Amino acid sequence: MRNDLKIIDCDRHVMEPADIWDKYLEPAYRHHNVKMPGWYSFGTTIDSVPSSRVGTAGIVPIETSPATPHVGMDRYPMWRSKFKESIYRRFDNVAYVNDLDREDVDMAVLFTSIGLYATYRDDIDPGLAAAMARAYNNWLHDYCSLDPARMKGVCLLPFHDVKMAQQELRRAATELGMVGIFWRPNPVLGRRVSDGAYDPLFATCEELGMPMCSHEGQQELLPYFARGRNNNQFTRHATCHPMEQMGSFLALASDGVFDRFPKFRVAFLESGSGWLPYWLERLDVMHDNPIFRDGYKGKERPSEYFRMGRCYISCESREETIPLLSRLVGEDCLMWASDYPHPDDMEHFPNTVGGLFDNQRISEEFRRKILWDNPMRFYQFEA
């Protein structure tokens, strides 16, 4: 709590231990030699084949010395300085709660780091993908058990087999207490997020009240917008997050998913919120023009799905476009996210939320909605 306002971080990451697959993957699947290349790596190898282009660049050594080269995020002095205590404890759940306290965060929704990539490849065996999802979800449940009132997990699902995904979704919601599903907007097996093959999964989400959390990450093996045009960190990271989320919303709205499943909710995370007013205005203009409307299957104008409470979006606290979004889209769809401990806003840690309090163009009521009311409603937390 800060200034008498309670705070929910709607997108905060865990840093999984290197032995997660060794300890949690079912024995029947261990012959695939599923490994993380090191502590705090974003990478996973299956049968010695990496599941992303991250490779060893994501490794963060436990101990460093003049003789030990820094790699991955550990290459950056700011990262080592900001998260020194948590690095020392290997980002265990005790360190995690300590950092929640440092940031005045009352409740956090926990997203994966390795799961950004681990099963997101077309050549993975569906049974193995399901086993890896179960392993991660079991680990996350144990991790959150230190303080389940403050730490809320988002589950991984095996999207290669929809029936398996339904089964794991039901288990994660009813047995593990998960509050949402992690879903990359990239096509899996050529299926985009709105593909009719996912309708049974959407129906299960609706039945269980589980929202979809659309969350991108660069360096994937799956198709992504502008692939082939960007050959460095700057251009890849700048384009993949907003463009994939724009495409995700476009597919869900234009293919009628929100109308087929009227209680289904989606949040678009870690892409900033500044693109949303432009994108909704453009889509509405196209929708209202009969020449361009051909192929649009939604019953509502695209912007209405945000105004109706079907869609939400996250922001970082220092985005200057937040007041504009309030005027053009409304105040009930925006949620704050830190992306902890990833580098997006690490320079402001432990004051990543501070921009929302510093910006005098944001009203106290809107601030409360961003920090508490909207994520409470999206994740359907009990008051």
Buried (B, 14 or more C-beta within 10 A) or exposed (E): EBEEBBBBBBBBBBBBBBEBBEEBBBEEBEEBEBBBBBBBBBBBBBEEEBBBEBBEBBBBBEEBEEEEEBBBBBEEEEBBEBBEEBBEEBBBBEBBBBBBEEBBBBBBBBBBBBBBBBBBBEEBBBBBBBBBBBBBBBBBBBBBEEBEEBBBBBBBBBBBBBEBBBBBBBBBBEEBBBBBBBBBBBBBEEBBBBBEEBBEBBBBBBBBBBBBBBBBBBBBBBEBBEEEEBEEEEEBBBBBBBBBBBBBBBBBBBBBBBBBBEEBBBBBBBBBBBBBBEBBBEBBEBBEEEEEEEEBEBEBBBBBBBBEBBBBBBBBBBBEBBBBBBEBBBBBBBBBBBBBBBEBBBEBBBBBBBBBBEBEEBEEEBBBBBBBBBBBBBBEBEE
